[in-house]
Every structure is written in structure tokens, then in C-alpha cells.
Amino acid sequence: MASAEQQASTNGTVEQFDVIVIGAGVIGLYQLYRLRKMGLSVRLYEDGSGVG
């Protein structure tokens, strides 16, 4: 897997994640759970106001 990078606009630091999940629906949350259980660093993004 390619490493994903995100630059924080406030202080110029770069955060690195193994995986970025788009969408906090049922599948996105399950992927987050499984990937973290595998020891990967994961960031989840959701555009809406709720999850699930």
C-alpha cells in the first residue's frame, strides 16, 4: 500500500497514514476497525454530519 500524506495548514507539519478511508458509513467504519486491528495507521473522512 502506498503511504498517504496530509499537510496540516496550521503549523506546516506533515502527517503520514498507511490508509485513508473515505466515508463513515457501515463499510467505512468496518474498514477502519479492520485496518487498525492490523496495526495500520488510518484516517477516516466523512463529509456528512453523522456516521453509520
mmCIF file of the N, C-alpha and C atoms, coordinates in Angstrom:
data_MODEL
# 
_entry.id   MODEL 
# 
loop_
_atom_site.group_PDB 
_atom_site.id 
_atom_site.type_symbol 
_atom_site.label_atom_id 
_atom_site.label_alt_id 
_atom_site.label_comp_id 
_atom_site.label_asym_id 
_atom_site.label_entity_id 
_atom_site.label_seq_id 
_atom_site.pdbx_PDB_ins_code 
_atom_site.Cartn_x 
_atom_site.Cartn_y 
_atom_site.Cartn_z 
_atom_site.occupancy 
_atom_site.B_iso_or_equiv 
_atom_site.pdbx_formal_charge 
_atom_site.auth_seq_id 
_atom_site.auth_comp_id 
_atom_site.auth_asym_id 
_atom_site.auth_atom_id 
_atom_site.pdbx_PDB_model_num 
ATOM 1   N N  . MET A 1 1  ? 0.829   -1.180 0.000  1.00 0.00 ? 1  MET A N  1 
ATOM 2   C CA . MET A 1 1  ? 0.000   0.000  0.000  1.00 0.00 ? 1  MET A CA 1 
ATOM 3   C C  . MET A 1 1  ? 0.873   1.242  0.000  1.00 0.00 ? 1  MET A C  1 
ATOM 4   N N  . ALA A 1 2  ? 0.475   2.224  -0.726 1.00 0.00 ? 2  ALA A N  1 
ATOM 5   C CA . ALA A 1 2  ? 1.206   3.487  -0.744 1.00 0.00 ? 2  ALA A CA 1 
ATOM 6   C C  . ALA A 1 2  ? 0.850   4.285  0.497  1.00 0.00 ? 2  ALA A C  1 
ATOM 7   N N  . SER A 1 3  ? 1.806   4.984  1.025  1.00 0.00 ? 3  SER A N  1 
ATOM 8   C CA . SER A 1 3  ? 1.574   5.823  2.189  1.00 0.00 ? 3  SER A CA 1 
ATOM 9   C C  . SER A 1 3  ? 0.934   7.134  1.750  1.00 0.00 ? 3  SER A C  1 
ATOM 10  N N  . ALA A 1 4  ? -0.073  7.571  2.482  1.00 0.00 ? 4  ALA A N  1 
ATOM 11  C CA . ALA A 1 4  ? -0.754  8.830  2.170  1.00 0.00 ? 4  ALA A CA 1 
ATOM 12  C C  . ALA A 1 4  ? -0.234  9.909  3.109  1.00 0.00 ? 4  ALA A C  1 
ATOM 13  N N  . GLU A 1 5  ? -0.109  11.118 2.609  1.00 0.00 ? 5  GLU A N  1 
ATOM 14  C CA . GLU A 1 5  ? 0.363   12.233 3.415  1.00 0.00 ? 5  GLU A CA 1 
ATOM 15  C C  . GLU A 1 5  ? -0.670  13.347 3.412  1.00 0.00 ? 5  GLU A C  1 
ATOM 16  N N  . GLN A 1 6  ? -0.773  14.011 4.557  1.00 0.00 ? 6  GLN A N  1 
ATOM 17  C CA . GLN A 1 6  ? -1.667  15.156 4.668  1.00 0.00 ? 6  GLN A CA 1 
ATOM 18  C C  . GLN A 1 6  ? -0.889  16.268 5.351  1.00 0.00 ? 6  GLN A C  1 
ATOM 19  N N  . GLN A 1 7  ? -0.892  17.447 4.766  1.00 0.00 ? 7  GLN A N  1 
ATOM 20  C CA . GLN A 1 7  ? -0.193  18.572 5.372  1.00 0.00 ? 7  GLN A CA 1 
ATOM 21  C C  . GLN A 1 7  ? -1.189  19.406 6.152  1.00 0.00 ? 7  GLN A C  1 
ATOM 22  N N  . ALA A 1 8  ? -0.907  19.584 7.432  1.00 0.00 ? 8  ALA A N  1 
ATOM 23  C CA . ALA A 1 8  ? -1.758  20.408 8.275  1.00 0.00 ? 8  ALA A CA 1 
ATOM 24  C C  . ALA A 1 8  ? -1.506  21.870 7.934  1.00 0.00 ? 8  ALA A C  1 
ATOM 25  N N  . SER A 1 9  ? -2.569  22.614 7.685  1.00 0.00 ? 9  SER A N  1 
ATOM 26  C CA . SER A 1 9  ? -2.417  24.006 7.260  1.00 0.00 ? 9  SER A CA 1 
ATOM 27  C C  . SER A 1 9  ? -2.028  24.923 8.411  1.00 0.00 ? 9  SER A C  1 
ATOM 28  N N  . THR A 1 10 ? -2.224  24.506 9.644  1.00 0.00 ? 10 THR A N  1 
ATOM 29  C CA . THR A 1 10 ? -1.972  25.393 10.773 1.00 0.00 ? 10 THR A CA 1 
ATOM 30  C C  . THR A 1 10 ? -0.496  25.518 11.123 1.00 0.00 ? 10 THR A C  1 
ATOM 31  N N  . ASN A 1 11 ? 0.250   24.418 11.102 1.00 0.00 ? 11 ASN A N  1 
ATOM 32  C CA . ASN A 1 11 ? 1.640   24.504 11.532 1.00 0.00 ? 11 ASN A CA 1 
ATOM 33  C C  . ASN A 1 11 ? 2.635   23.945 10.519 1.00 0.00 ? 11 ASN A C  1 
ATOM 34  N N  . GLY A 1 12 ? 2.202   23.550 9.355  1.00 0.00 ? 12 GLY A N  1 
ATOM 35  C CA . GLY A 1 12 ? 3.099   23.093 8.310  1.00 0.00 ? 12 GLY A CA 1 
ATOM 36  C C  . GLY A 1 12 ? 3.649   21.695 8.496  1.00 0.00 ? 12 GLY A C  1 
ATOM 37  N N  . THR A 1 13 ? 3.161   20.944 9.477  1.00 0.00 ? 13 THR A N  1 
ATOM 38  C CA . THR A 1 13 ? 3.640   19.577 9.669  1.00 0.00 ? 13 THR A CA 1 
ATOM 39  C C  . THR A 1 13 ? 2.955   18.636 8.693  1.00 0.00 ? 13 THR A C  1 
ATOM 40  N N  . VAL A 1 14 ? 3.585   17.511 8.444  1.00 0.00 ? 14 VAL A N  1 
ATOM 41  C CA . VAL A 1 14 ? 3.026   16.510 7.539  1.00 0.00 ? 14 VAL A CA 1 
ATOM 42  C C  . VAL A 1 14 ? 2.689   15.265 8.345  1.00 0.00 ? 14 VAL A C  1 
ATOM 43  N N  . GLU A 1 15 ? 1.443   14.823 8.248  1.00 0.00 ? 15 GLU A N  1 
ATOM 44  C CA . GLU A 1 15 ? 1.018   13.588 8.890  1.00 0.00 ? 15 GLU A CA 1 
ATOM 45  C C  . GLU A 1 15 ? 1.041   12.488 7.846  1.00 0.00 ? 15 GLU A C  1 
ATOM 46  N N  . GLN A 1 16 ? 1.480   11.302 8.232  1.00 0.00 ? 16 GLN A N  1 
ATOM 47  C CA . GLN A 1 16 ? 1.501   10.176 7.307  1.00 0.00 ? 16 GLN A CA 1 
ATOM 48  C C  . GLN A 1 16 ? 0.576   9.084  7.819  1.00 0.00 ? 16 GLN A C  1 
ATOM 49  N N  . PHE A 1 17 ? -0.168  8.489  6.886  1.00 0.00 ? 17 PHE A N  1 
ATOM 50  C CA . PHE A 1 17 ? -1.075  7.395  7.198  1.00 0.00 ? 17 PHE A CA 1 
ATOM 51  C C  . PHE A 1 17 ? -0.834  6.273  6.203  1.00 0.00 ? 17 PHE A C  1 
ATOM 52  N N  . ASP A 1 18 ? -1.038  5.052  6.651  1.00 0.00 ? 18 ASP A N  1 
ATOM 53  C CA . ASP A 1 18 ? -0.946  3.920  5.739  1.00 0.00 ? 18 ASP A CA 1 
ATOM 54  C C  . ASP A 1 18 ? -2.149  3.891  4.803  1.00 0.00 ? 18 ASP A C  1 
ATOM 55  N N  . VAL A 1 19 ? -3.327  4.258  5.340  1.00 0.00 ? 19 VAL A N  1 
ATOM 56  C CA . VAL A 1 19 ? -4.576  4.183  4.576  1.00 0.00 ? 19 VAL A CA 1 
ATOM 57  C C  . VAL A 1 19 ? -5.448  5.375  4.928  1.00 0.00 ? 19 VAL A C  1 
ATOM 58  N N  . ILE A 1 20 ? -6.152  5.904  3.933  1.00 0.00 ? 20 ILE A N  1 
ATOM 59  C CA . ILE A 1 20 ? -7.191  6.905  4.159  1.00 0.00 ? 20 ILE A CA 1 
ATOM 60  C C  . ILE A 1 20 ? -8.502  6.305  3.677  1.00 0.00 ? 20 ILE A C  1 
ATOM 61  N N  . VAL A 1 21 ? -9.503  6.295  4.559  1.00 0.00 ? 21 VAL A N  1 
ATOM 62  C CA . VAL A 1 21 ? -10.827 5.766  4.232  1.00 0.00 ? 21 VAL A CA 1 
ATOM 63  C C  . VAL A 1 21 ? -11.754 6.953  4.006  1.00 0.00 ? 21 VAL A C  1 
ATOM 64  N N  . ILE A 1 22 ? -12.469 6.939  2.890  1.00 0.00 ? 22 ILE A N  1 
ATOM 65  C CA . ILE A 1 22 ? -13.426 7.995  2.572  1.00 0.00 ? 22 ILE A CA 1 
ATOM 66  C C  . ILE A 1 22 ? -14.827 7.462  2.831  1.00 0.00 ? 22 ILE A C  1 
ATOM 67  N N  . GLY A 1 23 ? -15.532 8.092  3.757  1.00 0.00 ? 23 GLY A N  1 
ATOM 68  C CA . GLY A 1 23 ? -16.906 7.703  4.067  1.00 0.00 ? 23 GLY A CA 1 
ATOM 69  C C  . GLY A 1 23 ? -17.004 6.935  5.371  1.00 0.00 ? 23 GLY A C  1 
ATOM 70  N N  . ALA A 1 24 ? -17.846 7.428  6.282  1.00 0.00 ? 24 ALA A N  1 
ATOM 71  C CA . ALA A 1 24 ? -18.018 6.804  7.592  1.00 0.00 ? 24 ALA A CA 1 
ATOM 72  C C  . ALA A 1 24 ? -19.336 6.059  7.683  1.00 0.00 ? 24 ALA A C  1 
ATOM 73  N N  . GLY A 1 25 ? -19.724 5.443  6.569  1.00 0.00 ? 25 GLY A N  1 
ATOM 74  C CA . GLY A 1 25 ? -20.885 4.564  6.606  1.00 0.00 ? 25 GLY A CA 1 
ATOM 75  C C  . GLY A 1 25 ? -20.494 3.240  7.247  1.00 0.00 ? 25 GLY A C  1 
ATOM 76  N N  . VAL A 1 26 ? -21.363 2.277  7.161  1.00 0.00 ? 26 VAL A N  1 
ATOM 77  C CA . VAL A 1 26 ? -21.116 0.974  7.779  1.00 0.00 ? 26 VAL A CA 1 
ATOM 78  C C  . VAL A 1 26 ? -19.826 0.354  7.247  1.00 0.00 ? 26 VAL A C  1 
ATOM 79  N N  . ILE A 1 27 ? -19.635 0.366  5.942  1.00 0.00 ? 27 ILE A N  1 
ATOM 80  C CA . ILE A 1 27 ? -18.443 -0.246 5.343  1.00 0.00 ? 27 ILE A CA 1 
ATOM 81  C C  . ILE A 1 27 ? -17.182 0.535  5.714  1.00 0.00 ? 27 ILE A C  1 
ATOM 82  N N  . GLY A 1 28 ? -17.245 1.858  5.676  1.00 0.00 ? 28 GLY A N  1 
ATOM 83  C CA . GLY A 1 28 ? -16.087 2.670  6.038  1.00 0.00 ? 28 GLY A CA 1 
ATOM 84  C C  . GLY A 1 28 ? -15.655 2.448  7.480  1.00 0.00 ? 28 GLY A C  1 
ATOM 85  N N  . LEU A 1 29 ? -16.629 2.377  8.393  1.00 0.00 ? 29 LEU A N  1 
ATOM 86  C CA . LEU A 1 29 ? -16.311 2.127  9.797  1.00 0.00 ? 29 LEU A CA 1 
ATOM 87  C C  . LEU A 1 29 ? -15.733 0.731  10.000 1.00 0.00 ? 29 LEU A C  1 
ATOM 88  N N  . TYR A 1 30 ? -16.262 -0.240 9.263  1.00 0.00 ? 30 TYR A N  1 
ATOM 89  C CA . TYR A 1 30 ? -15.736 -1.602 9.362  1.00 0.00 ? 30 TYR A CA 1 
ATOM 90  C C  . TYR A 1 30 ? -14.303 -1.660 8.838  1.00 0.00 ? 30 TYR A C  1 
ATOM 91  N N  . GLN A 1 31 ? -14.040 -0.973 7.731  1.00 0.00 ? 31 GLN A N  1 
ATOM 92  C CA . GLN A 1 31 ? -12.676 -0.931 7.202  1.00 0.00 ? 31 GLN A CA 1 
ATOM 93  C C  . GLN A 1 31 ? -11.728 -0.274 8.204  1.00 0.00 ? 31 GLN A C  1 
ATOM 94  N N  . LEU A 1 32 ? -12.167 0.803  8.827  1.00 0.00 ? 32 LEU A N  1 
ATOM 95  C CA . LEU A 1 32 ? -11.367 1.462  9.854  1.00 0.00 ? 32 LEU A CA 1 
ATOM 96  C C  . LEU A 1 32 ? -11.020 0.486  10.970 1.00 0.00 ? 32 LEU A C  1 
ATOM 97  N N  . TYR A 1 33 ? -12.004 -0.229 11.451 1.00 0.00 ? 33 TYR A N  1 
ATOM 98  C CA . TYR A 1 33 ? -11.809 -1.217 12.516 1.00 0.00 ? 33 TYR A CA 1 
ATOM 99  C C  . TYR A 1 33 ? -10.806 -2.289 12.109 1.00 0.00 ? 33 TYR A C  1 
ATOM 100 N N  . ARG A 1 34 ? -11.005 -2.882 10.926 1.00 0.00 ? 34 ARG A N  1 
ATOM 101 C CA . ARG A 1 34 ? -10.138 -3.979 10.474 1.00 0.00 ? 34 ARG A CA 1 
ATOM 102 C C  . ARG A 1 34 ? -8.703  -3.512 10.225 1.00 0.00 ? 34 ARG A C  1 
ATOM 103 N N  . LEU A 1 35 ? -8.552  -2.353 9.590  1.00 0.00 ? 35 LEU A N  1 
ATOM 104 C CA . LEU A 1 35 ? -7.214  -1.853 9.276  1.00 0.00 ? 35 LEU A CA 1 
ATOM 105 C C  . LEU A 1 35 ? -6.438  -1.487 10.538 1.00 0.00 ? 35 LEU A C  1 
ATOM 106 N N  . ARG A 1 36 ? -7.104  -0.882 11.507 1.00 0.00 ? 36 ARG A N  1 
ATOM 107 C CA . ARG A 1 36 ? -6.431  -0.563 12.772 1.00 0.00 ? 36 ARG A CA 1 
ATOM 108 C C  . ARG A 1 36 ? -6.080  -1.835 13.530 1.00 0.00 ? 36 ARG A C  1 
ATOM 109 N N  . LYS A 1 37 ? -6.936  -2.832 13.443 1.00 0.00 ? 37 LYS A N  1 
ATOM 110 C CA . LYS A 1 37 ? -6.655  -4.119 14.083 1.00 0.00 ? 37 LYS A CA 1 
ATOM 111 C C  . LYS A 1 37 ? -5.406  -4.761 13.473 1.00 0.00 ? 37 LYS A C  1 
ATOM 112 N N  . MET A 1 38 ? -5.144  -4.464 12.198 1.00 0.00 ? 38 MET A N  1 
ATOM 113 C CA . MET A 1 38 ? -3.951  -4.964 11.512 1.00 0.00 ? 38 MET A CA 1 
ATOM 114 C C  . MET A 1 38 ? -2.706  -4.145 11.866 1.00 0.00 ? 38 MET A C  1 
ATOM 115 N N  . GLY A 1 39 ? -2.874  -3.077 12.637 1.00 0.00 ? 39 GLY A N  1 
ATOM 116 C CA . GLY A 1 39 ? -1.749  -2.261 13.062 1.00 0.00 ? 39 GLY A CA 1 
ATOM 117 C C  . GLY A 1 39 ? -1.408  -1.114 12.129 1.00 0.00 ? 39 GLY A C  1 
ATOM 118 N N  . LEU A 1 40 ? -2.290  -0.825 11.176 1.00 0.00 ? 40 LEU A N  1 
ATOM 119 C CA . LEU A 1 40 ? -2.042  0.258  10.227 1.00 0.00 ? 40 LEU A CA 1 
ATOM 120 C C  . LEU A 1 40 ? -2.537  1.585  10.793 1.00 0.00 ? 40 LEU A C  1 
ATOM 121 N N  . SER A 1 41 ? -1.885  2.664  10.392 1.00 0.00 ? 41 SER A N  1 
ATOM 122 C CA . SER A 1 41 ? -2.371  3.990  10.771 1.00 0.00 ? 41 SER A CA 1 
ATOM 123 C C  . SER A 1 41 ? -3.396  4.418  9.725  1.00 0.00 ? 41 SER A C  1 
ATOM 124 N N  . VAL A 1 42 ? -4.570  4.810  10.209 1.00 0.00 ? 42 VAL A N  1 
ATOM 125 C CA . VAL A 1 42 ? -5.702  5.069  9.317  1.00 0.00 ? 42 VAL A CA 1 
ATOM 126 C C  . VAL A 1 42 ? -6.327  6.410  9.663  1.00 0.00 ? 42 VAL A C  1 
ATOM 127 N N  . ARG A 1 43 ? -6.723  7.149  8.634  1.00 0.00 ? 43 ARG A N  1 
ATOM 128 C CA . ARG A 1 43 ? -7.503  8.373  8.809  1.00 0.00 ? 43 ARG A CA 1 
ATOM 129 C C  . ARG A 1 43 ? -8.809  8.184  8.060  1.00 0.00 ? 43 ARG A C  1 
ATOM 130 N N  . LEU A 1 44 ? -9.930  8.533  8.696  1.00 0.00 ? 44 LEU A N  1 
ATOM 131 C CA . LEU A 1 44 ? -11.249 8.397  8.092  1.00 0.00 ? 44 LEU A CA 1 
ATOM 132 C C  . LEU A 1 44 ? -11.837 9.788  7.880  1.00 0.00 ? 44 LEU A C  1 
ATOM 133 N N  . TYR A 1 45 ? -12.393 10.022 6.704  1.00 0.00 ? 45 TYR A N  1 
ATOM 134 C CA . TYR A 1 45 ? -13.030 11.299 6.381  1.00 0.00 ? 45 TYR A CA 1 
ATOM 135 C C  . TYR A 1 45 ? -14.495 11.070 6.050  1.00 0.00 ? 45 TYR A C  1 
ATOM 136 N N  . GLU A 1 46 ? -15.342 11.965 6.556  1.00 0.00 ? 46 GLU A N  1 
ATOM 137 C CA . GLU A 1 46 ? -16.774 11.924 6.275  1.00 0.00 ? 46 GLU A CA 1 
ATOM 138 C C  . GLU A 1 46 ? -17.235 13.347 6.005  1.00 0.00 ? 46 GLU A C  1 
ATOM 139 N N  . ASP A 1 47 ? -17.980 13.543 4.928  1.00 0.00 ? 47 ASP A N  1 
ATOM 140 C CA . ASP A 1 47 ? -18.467 14.864 4.559  1.00 0.00 ? 47 ASP A CA 1 
ATOM 141 C C  . ASP A 1 47 ? -19.743 15.233 5.313  1.00 0.00 ? 47 ASP A C  1 
ATOM 142 N N  . GLY A 1 48 ? -20.538 14.245 5.652  1.00 0.00 ? 48 GLY A N  1 
ATOM 143 C CA . GLY A 1 48 ? -21.803 14.498 6.330  1.00 0.00 ? 48 GLY A CA 1 
ATOM 144 C C  . GLY A 1 48 ? -21.625 14.744 7.818  1.00 0.00 ? 48 GLY A C  1 
ATOM 145 N N  . SER A 1 49 ? -22.728 15.007 8.491  1.00 0.00 ? 49 SER A N  1 
ATOM 146 C CA . SER A 1 49 ? -22.671 15.309 9.920  1.00 0.00 ? 49 SER A CA 1 
ATOM 147 C C  . SER A 1 49 ? -22.787 14.071 10.804 1.00 0.00 ? 49 SER A C  1 
ATOM 148 N N  . GLY A 1 50 ? -23.160 12.937 10.229 1.00 0.00 ? 50 GLY A N  1 
ATOM 149 C CA . GLY A 1 50 ? -23.316 11.728 11.027 1.00 0.00 ? 50 GLY A CA 1 
ATOM 150 C C  . GLY A 1 50 ? -22.471 10.592 10.505 1.00 0.00 ? 50 GLY A C  1 
ATOM 151 N N  . VAL A 1 51 ? -22.438 9.529  11.262 1.00 0.00 ? 51 VAL A N  1 
ATOM 152 C CA . VAL A 1 51 ? -21.724 8.325  10.844 1.00 0.00 ? 51 VAL A CA 1 
ATOM 153 C C  . VAL A 1 51 ? -22.670 7.140  10.910 1.00 0.00 ? 51 VAL A C  1 
ATOM 154 N N  . GLY A 1 52 ? -22.262 6.054  10.227 1.00 0.00 ? 52 GLY A N  1 
ATOM 155 C CA . GLY A 1 52 ? -23.063 4.831  10.284 1.00 0.00 ? 52 GLY A CA 1 
ATOM 156 C C  . GLY A 1 52 ? -24.054 4.800  9.253  1.00 0.00 ? 52 GLY A C  1 
# 
